[in-house]
């Protein structure tokens, strides 16, 4: 498999933490952020996000996010759907 044949990496970061308020996205303690990991595609990132979010369902202030790193690394890319 050549580099051109390999599937394009669409990196996604999954992380979360406790928010100061339910109305915003300000974290209570940046040192306590939970970096779940970087994933090669949205599907695997979503699976990790869902698992971690379900583990913290009892804490209403705990939120997890998926960041589309590939969009930050290549903002002119046409792969906006992934």
N, C-alpha and C positions, 0 to 999 in steps of 0.2 A: 504494500500500500504506500503510495507516494504521499507527500505532504498535500498535494492538490486533491487527492482522493479522500483524505481523512475528513471526518465530519467537523464542521466549524465549531469551535468552543464558544459557547454562550455562557460565560461565567456569571454565577449568581452568589451573593453573600446572604447568609441567613444569620440574623442576630436579634437580640432582644434585651429588654431590661424593664425595670419598674419605672413607671411614669409618675410625675408629680401631680398630674391632674388627668382626668379622663377626657378633658376637652382639648388637650394639646399633645405635642410630641416632645416634651422636655423630660429627660431622664433624671431620676432622683439621684443616682450615683453613677457617674461615667466609669469609675473604676470597677463597678460591679456588672458591667455589660456582659451578657452571655453571647460570645461569638460561637455560634453553632458550627459554622464552616463555610467553605467556598465549594460550590457544586458546578459541574460541567454543563448543566442544562436546567431549564425551569422545572421540569417534572421531578427531578431528584431534590431540588431545592424546596419545592412545595411539599414533598413528602416529609422532609426534615422539619420544615416550618410547622406543619400540621401536628407532627408528633410532639414537638417541644411546646407548642401552644396548648395542646391538650393536657400536658403534664402540669401546666400552671393555671388551669382553668379556675381554680379556687381564688386566685388573686386577680381582682378586676383591674388593678393598675399595671399588671404585667402584660407587655405586648411584644410580639415578635414580628419582624419585617423581612421581606425579601428585597434585596437591592440588585438591580440589573447591572452588574459590573461591566458587562460587555457594552452597554450603552454609554457608560462613562469613558471606557477605553477607546471606543470608536463611535463618537456621536454622529458621524455622517453615514453610518451603516444603514442599509435598507432593511435589516432584520429587526424591525420594531415589534413584530408580532411574537417573537420568541421570548 
